[in-house]
Amino acid sequence: MHLPETPRSRWHRAGVTPRTERRLDIAGVAVFLILVVGWTWSLFMARAGQLDGTDPTASMAAALTNADAPNTAYLTDAALNALSGELRGASGKLQAKIRMTGAPLSGDTVANGAALRVELPDSSGSTAAPRAGIWHIAAAIGNALKPIGDFNLISLRPRGDKQNGRVGLYYLGNWPGEAGGSVRAPAKAPAVRYQPPSGFIEVTQANADTRVSEHFKLRDFLTHDQPNVWPKYLVLELRNVDKLELVLSDLASHGINVSGVKVMSGFRTPQYNAGGGNTGGRAGLSRHMYGDAADIFIDSNGDGQMDDLNHDGRINIGDARVVLAAVDRVEAAHPELVGGAGVYPAEAGHGPFIHIDSRGYRARWIGSGGGS
């Protein structure tokens, strides 16, 4: 066994001595402090106008959003969520935006320097959807384009595509006032809420399960008619979907399991509203025809009817009133979503349910039949 030879001098020794290590540590700290002081002084003097050029923080921000910059902005998931937050409504749970085909998204800037773009099949971005359908949306900053997850743009078929009450093979009928007559809307109602829809969502067998919010899909709001006709056409106002999600969140905060929410009736075409199914209790100007109403019940135990929400051991209209209380709380917090709410008892063919709409003025009733 050979022992290592004694180093001939300190230059031949491995590593450094404790004394030298301390000196290196002190020198490193000194260099770091000099850099911090220099950077702080530069920022202070630039803001005070004592140095030539612009505010360095503004310059860095501008560089991140400059399309001509050598390095485009990198969008993190956290930044993307912040950019898309306002798209998700008051509930924070919307997963779609509805626009007319060709309507530009250029005005929908979600943050300084960031804008929404429609993703096209060639991976480029556009300010508008070129045709009716379901499109992915991306946030764009400079040359950076990153999809917003779980969020779609739904572009509409224009009302002009409806001929003789039909779009393609699907029969919708005609809205009040569409043929030139007048519409006697309630005096306290916003007039625009009673105008015929400007366009229709084209729902195919392939896209029917597209989510419009956390709990709801396009399929949930389709009229219950013409089962073998595809594509179908739908009118849907996302403000009411947002209201439904707020109601569900309120119920959940009160300890109610809302995972089994069901839409018993969503959009109704004018022809179906007048003569399809059980027409009892239907209004001639039903909000269902305008896409901002839904009859729902909570069926989280999967037995096909309203759950015992008030825990009295019975399934009756009292359980619908539990949901009504949540509607009242939501409207108090969000007056822009004020509308109608009617509770309905169980009848042959269905259990109790509640009608919820966002017609623009408060209305409450106890009903029977198919809802208004």
C-alpha positions as CSV (number, residue, x, y, z in Angstrom):
1,M,0.0,0.0,0.0
2,H,1.4,3.3,-1.1
3,L,0.7,6.5,0.9
4,P,0.4,9.8,-1.0
5,E,3.5,11.9,-1.1
6,T,3.6,15.1,1.0
7,P,2.8,18.1,-1.4
8,R,6.0,20.0,-2.3
9,S,4.3,23.4,-1.9
10,R,0.9,25.0,-1.3
11,W,0.3,25.2,-5.1
12,H,0.4,21.4,-5.3
13,R,-2.2,20.9,-2.5
14,A,-5.8,19.9,-3.5
15,G,-8.7,22.4,-2.8
16,V,-8.3,25.6,-0.9
17,T,-7.6,26.4,2.7
18,P,-10.4,27.5,5.1
19,R,-8.9,31.0,5.1
20,T,-8.9,31.2,1.3
21,E,-12.5,29.9,1.2
22,R,-13.6,32.7,3.5
23,R,-11.9,35.3,1.3
24,L,-13.7,33.9,-1.8
25,D,-17.1,34.0,0.0
26,I,-16.6,37.7,1.0
27,A,-15.5,38.6,-2.5
28,G,-18.6,36.9,-4.0
29,V,-21.0,38.8,-1.6
30,A,-19.3,42.1,-2.4
31,V,-19.7,41.6,-6.2
32,F,-23.4,40.7,-5.7
33,L,-24.0,43.8,-3.6
34,I,-22.3,46.0,-6.2
35,L,-24.6,44.6,-8.9
36,V,-27.7,45.2,-6.8
37,V,-26.7,48.7,-5.9
38,G,-25.8,49.5,-9.5
39,W,-29.1,48.1,-10.9
40,T,-31.2,49.9,-8.3
41,W,-29.4,53.2,-9.0
42,S,-29.9,52.8,-12.7
43,L,-33.7,52.2,-12.3
44,F,-34.0,55.2,-9.9
45,M,-32.1,57.6,-12.2
46,A,-34.1,56.4,-15.2
47,R,-37.4,57.1,-13.5
48,A,-36.1,60.4,-12.4
49,G,-35.2,61.3,-15.9
50,Q,-31.5,61.6,-15.3
51,L,-30.5,59.0,-17.8
52,D,-31.0,59.0,-21.6
53,G,-33.7,56.6,-22.9
54,T,-36.9,55.4,-21.7
55,D,-38.0,53.6,-18.5
56,P,-36.2,50.3,-18.5
57,T,-39.2,48.4,-17.0
58,A,-41.4,49.9,-19.8
59,S,-38.8,48.9,-22.4
60,M,-38.8,45.3,-21.1
61,A,-42.6,45.1,-21.2
62,A,-42.7,46.6,-24.6
63,A,-40.1,44.1,-25.9
64,L,-42.2,41.2,-24.6
65,T,-45.2,42.4,-26.6
66,N,-43.3,43.6,-29.7
67,A,-43.9,41.5,-32.7
68,D,-40.5,42.6,-34.1
69,A,-38.6,41.6,-31.0
70,P,-36.0,38.9,-31.5
71,N,-37.7,36.7,-28.8
72,T,-41.5,36.7,-28.5
73,A,-43.3,36.5,-25.2
74,Y,-43.6,33.2,-23.5
75,L,-47.1,32.6,-22.1
76,T,-47.1,30.5,-19.0
77,D,-50.2,28.7,-17.9
78,A,-50.7,31.1,-15.0
79,A,-50.5,34.1,-17.4
80,L,-52.9,32.4,-19.8
81,N,-55.4,31.8,-17.0
82,A,-55.2,35.5,-16.1
83,L,-55.7,36.5,-19.7
84,S,-58.8,34.3,-20.1
85,G,-60.3,34.9,-16.8
86,E,-62.7,37.6,-18.0
87,L,-64.1,35.3,-20.7
88,R,-65.4,32.9,-18.1
89,G,-68.2,35.1,-16.8
90,A,-69.2,36.0,-13.3
91,S,-69.2,32.3,-12.4
92,G,-65.7,31.7,-13.7
93,K,-67.1,28.5,-15.3
94,L,-68.0,29.5,-18.9
95,Q,-66.1,27.5,-21.5
96,A,-67.4,29.2,-24.7
97,K,-67.9,32.5,-26.4
98,I,-70.6,32.9,-29.1
99,R,-70.2,35.3,-32.0
100,M,-71.6,35.8,-35.5
101,T,-69.5,34.3,-38.2
102,G,-67.0,36.9,-39.4
103,A,-67.4,39.1,-36.4
104,P,-63.9,40.2,-35.4
105,L,-62.4,39.4,-32.1
106,S,-60.0,42.4,-32.4
107,G,-61.9,44.4,-29.8
108,D,-61.7,41.6,-27.3
109,T,-58.3,42.6,-25.8
110,V,-57.9,40.6,-22.6
111,A,-54.8,42.5,-21.3
112,N,-52.4,45.2,-22.4
113,G,-50.7,43.9,-25.5
114,A,-52.7,40.7,-25.6
115,A,-55.6,39.8,-27.9
116,L,-57.8,36.9,-28.7
117,R,-57.3,35.0,-32.0
118,V,-59.2,32.2,-33.7
119,E,-57.0,29.2,-34.4
120,L,-57.2,28.2,-38.0
121,P,-56.5,24.7,-39.5
122,D,-53.1,25.9,-40.8
123,S,-52.1,26.8,-37.2
124,S,-52.3,30.5,-37.9
125,G,-54.5,32.9,-36.1
126,S,-57.3,35.1,-37.3
127,T,-59.4,37.9,-35.8
128,A,-62.7,36.2,-36.8
129,A,-64.1,32.7,-37.5
130,P,-64.4,32.3,-41.3
131,R,-67.5,30.0,-41.1
132,A,-70.0,28.6,-38.7
133,G,-68.7,26.0,-36.3
134,I,-66.7,25.4,-33.2
135,W,-63.2,27.0,-33.0
136,H,-60.4,27.1,-30.6
137,I,-59.3,30.4,-29.2
138,A,-55.7,31.4,-28.5
139,A,-54.2,34.4,-26.7
140,A,-51.7,36.3,-28.8
141,I,-48.9,38.5,-27.5
142,G,-46.6,39.6,-30.4
143,N,-45.8,36.4,-32.3
144,A,-46.6,34.1,-29.4
145,L,-49.9,32.2,-29.9
146,K,-51.0,29.8,-27.2
147,P,-54.4,28.1,-27.0
148,I,-56.8,28.8,-24.1
149,G,-57.6,25.4,-22.8
150,D,-61.2,24.2,-22.3
151,F,-62.5,27.2,-24.2
152,N,-64.1,27.6,-27.6
153,L,-65.5,30.1,-30.0
154,I,-68.9,29.2,-31.4
155,S,-69.7,31.0,-34.6
156,L,-73.3,31.2,-35.7
157,R,-75.2,30.6,-38.9
158,P,-76.9,33.9,-39.8
159,R,-80.7,34.2,-39.5
160,G,-80.8,34.8,-43.2
161,D,-80.0,31.1,-43.8
162,K,-83.5,30.3,-42.5
163,Q,-85.9,29.9,-45.4
164,N,-89.5,29.0,-44.9
165,G,-88.9,28.3,-41.3
166,R,-86.0,25.9,-42.0
167,V,-82.3,25.8,-41.9
168,G,-81.4,22.9,-44.0
169,L,-83.7,20.0,-43.0
170,Y,-84.2,21.3,-39.5
171,Y,-87.5,23.1,-38.9
172,L,-87.5,26.0,-36.5
173,G,-90.6,27.9,-37.4
174,N,-90.8,31.7,-37.0
175,W,-90.4,34.0,-34.1
176,P,-93.1,36.5,-33.0
177,G,-92.6,39.7,-35.1
178,E,-90.3,37.9,-37.6
179,A,-92.9,38.0,-40.4
180,G,-93.4,41.8,-40.0
181,G,-95.9,41.8,-37.1
182,S,-95.4,43.6,-33.8
183,V,-94.3,42.0,-30.6
184,R,-96.1,43.0,-27.4
185,A,-93.3,42.5,-25.0
186,P,-93.7,43.4,-21.3
187,A,-93.2,47.1,-20.8
188,K,-90.5,46.5,-18.2
189,A,-88.5,44.1,-20.4
190,P,-85.5,45.2,-22.5
191,A,-86.8,45.4,-26.0
192,V,-83.8,43.7,-27.4
193,R,-84.5,40.5,-25.4
194,Y,-87.7,40.0,-27.5
195,Q,-86.1,40.4,-30.9
196,P,-85.7,37.3,-33.2
197,P,-82.3,35.8,-32.8
198,S,-79.6,37.0,-35.1
199,G,-78.1,33.6,-35.7
200,F,-78.1,29.9,-34.8
201,I,-75.6,27.4,-33.4
202,E,-75.1,24.5,-35.7
203,V,-75.1,21.4,-33.6
204,T,-73.9,18.2,-35.2
205,Q,-73.5,14.7,-33.8
206,A,-69.8,15.3,-33.7
207,N,-69.9,18.6,-31.7
208,A,-73.0,18.1,-29.6
209,D,-70.9,17.3,-26.5
210,T,-69.0,20.6,-26.7
211,R,-69.0,22.2,-23.3
212,V,-70.3,25.7,-22.9
213,S,-69.6,25.7,-19.1
214,E,-68.3,23.4,-16.4
215,H,-71.7,21.6,-16.0
216,F,-73.4,22.1,-19.4
217,K,-72.9,21.0,-23.0
218,L,-74.6,22.1,-26.2
219,R,-76.6,18.8,-26.2
220,D,-78.3,19.8,-22.9
221,F,-80.1,22.7,-24.5
222,L,-81.4,21.1,-27.7
223,T,-85.1,21.1,-28.5
224,H,-86.6,17.6,-27.9
225,D,-87.9,17.1,-31.5
226,Q,-86.8,15.9,-34.9
227,P,-84.5,13.2,-33.4
228,N,-83.2,11.9,-36.7
229,V,-82.5,15.3,-38.3
230,W,-78.9,16.6,-38.2
231,P,-77.5,19.1,-38.0
232,K,-79.8,20.7,-35.5
233,Y,-79.9,24.5,-34.7
234,L,-79.9,26.1,-31.3
235,V,-80.3,29.5,-29.8
236,L,-78.3,29.9,-26.5
237,E,-77.6,33.0,-24.4
238,L,-74.5,32.5,-22.3
239,R,-75.6,35.0,-19.7
240,N,-78.2,32.4,-18.6
241,V,-75.6,29.6,-18.6
242,D,-73.5,31.9,-16.4
243,K,-76.5,32.4,-14.1
244,L,-77.1,28.6,-13.9
245,E,-73.5,28.1,-12.9
246,L,-73.7,30.7,-10.2
247,V,-76.9,29.1,-8.8
248,L,-75.1,25.7,-8.7
249,S,-72.1,27.2,-7.0
250,D,-74.4,28.8,-4.4
251,L,-76.2,25.5,-3.8
252,A,-72.8,23.7,-3.5
253,S,-71.7,26.3,-0.9
254,H,-74.8,25.3,1.1
255,G,-73.7,21.6,1.1
256,I,-75.8,20.4,-1.8
257,N,-74.3,17.9,-4.3
258,V,-75.0,19.5,-7.8
259,S,-73.0,17.1,-9.9
260,G,-76.2,15.5,-11.3
261,V,-77.8,18.7,-12.6
262,K,-80.1,18.0,-15.5
263,V,-81.7,20.3,-18.1
264,M,-85.3,19.1,-18.6
265,S,-86.0,21.8,-21.2
266,G,-83.6,24.3,-22.7
267,F,-84.1,26.0,-26.1
268,R,-87.5,25.5,-27.8
269,T,-88.0,26.3,-31.4
270,P,-91.1,28.4,-32.0
271,Q,-92.9,25.6,-33.7
272,Y,-92.1,23.2,-30.8
273,N,-93.1,25.8,-28.2
274,A,-96.5,26.1,-29.9
275,G,-97.3,22.5,-30.5
276,G,-94.7,20.0,-29.3
277,G,-95.0,17.9,-26.3
278,N,-97.0,19.1,-23.3
279,T,-97.8,22.7,-24.1
280,G,-99.5,23.4,-20.8
281,G,-98.1,26.4,-19.0
282,R,-96.1,27.6,-22.0
283,A,-96.1,31.4,-22.7
284,G,-96.5,32.7,-26.2
285,L,-93.3,34.7,-25.7
286,S,-91.6,31.9,-23.8
287,R,-88.0,32.7,-22.9
288,H,-87.1,29.2,-24.0
289,M,-87.5,30.5,-27.6
290,Y,-84.9,33.1,-27.1
291,G,-82.3,30.9,-25.6
292,D,-82.1,32.4,-22.1
293,A,-84.2,30.0,-20.1
294,A,-83.8,26.5,-18.8
295,D,-85.9,24.1,-16.7
296,I,-83.6,22.2,-14.4
297,F,-83.6,19.7,-11.5
298,I,-80.8,18.2,-9.4
299,D,-80.5,14.5,-9.7
300,S,-77.2,13.6,-8.2
301,N,-78.4,10.2,-6.9
302,G,-79.4,9.2,-10.5
303,D,-83.0,8.1,-9.8
304,G,-84.4,10.3,-12.6
305,Q,-86.0,13.0,-10.5
306,M,-85.2,15.9,-8.2
307,D,-83.2,15.0,-5.1
308,D,-84.5,15.6,-1.6
309,L,-82.7,19.0,-1.3
310,N,-84.5,20.1,1.9
311,H,-84.1,16.7,3.6
312,D,-87.7,16.3,4.6
313,G,-87.9,12.8,3.3
314,R,-90.2,13.7,0.4
315,I,-89.7,14.8,-3.2
316,N,-92.0,17.7,-4.0
317,I,-92.1,21.3,-4.9
318,G,-90.4,22.2,-1.7
319,D,-87.1,20.9,-3.1
320,A,-87.5,23.2,-6.1
321,R,-87.9,26.1,-3.7
322,V,-84.4,25.3,-2.3
323,V,-83.1,26.1,-5.8
324,L,-85.3,29.2,-5.9
325,A,-83.7,30.5,-2.8
326,A,-80.3,30.2,-4.5
327,V,-81.6,32.1,-7.5
328,D,-82.7,34.9,-5.2
329,R,-79.3,35.1,-3.7
330,V,-77.6,35.1,-7.1
331,E,-79.8,37.9,-8.4
332,A,-79.1,40.0,-5.3
333,A,-75.4,39.6,-5.9
334,H,-75.6,40.0,-9.8
335,P,-78.5,42.3,-10.7
336,E,-77.4,42.2,-14.3
337,L,-78.7,38.6,-14.4
338,V,-82.1,39.3,-13.0
339,G,-85.0,37.3,-14.6
340,G,-87.7,34.9,-14.0
341,A,-87.9,31.8,-11.8
342,G,-90.9,29.5,-11.4
343,V,-91.2,26.4,-9.3
344,Y,-93.2,23.4,-10.6
345,P,-94.6,20.4,-8.8
346,A,-94.2,16.8,-9.9
347,E,-96.7,15.6,-12.6
348,A,-97.1,12.5,-14.7
349,G,-93.8,12.0,-16.6
350,H,-91.6,14.3,-14.5
351,G,-90.7,15.3,-10.9
352,P,-90.5,18.8,-9.5
353,F,-88.3,21.3,-11.3
354,I,-87.5,25.0,-11.5
355,H,-87.5,27.3,-14.5
356,I,-84.7,29.9,-14.5
357,D,-84.2,32.7,-17.0
358,S,-82.5,36.0,-17.5
359,R,-85.2,38.0,-19.2
360,G,-84.1,41.4,-17.7
361,Y,-86.7,41.9,-15.1
362,R,-87.7,40.0,-12.0
363,A,-90.6,37.5,-12.2
364,R,-91.7,34.7,-9.8
365,W,-94.5,32.2,-10.1
366,I,-95.7,28.7,-9.1
367,G,-96.7,26.8,-12.2
368,S,-97.8,23.6,-13.6
369,G,-97.1,21.9,-17.0
370,G,-94.2,22.6,-19.2
371,G,-92.8,26.0,-17.9
372,S,-92.9,29.4,-19.5
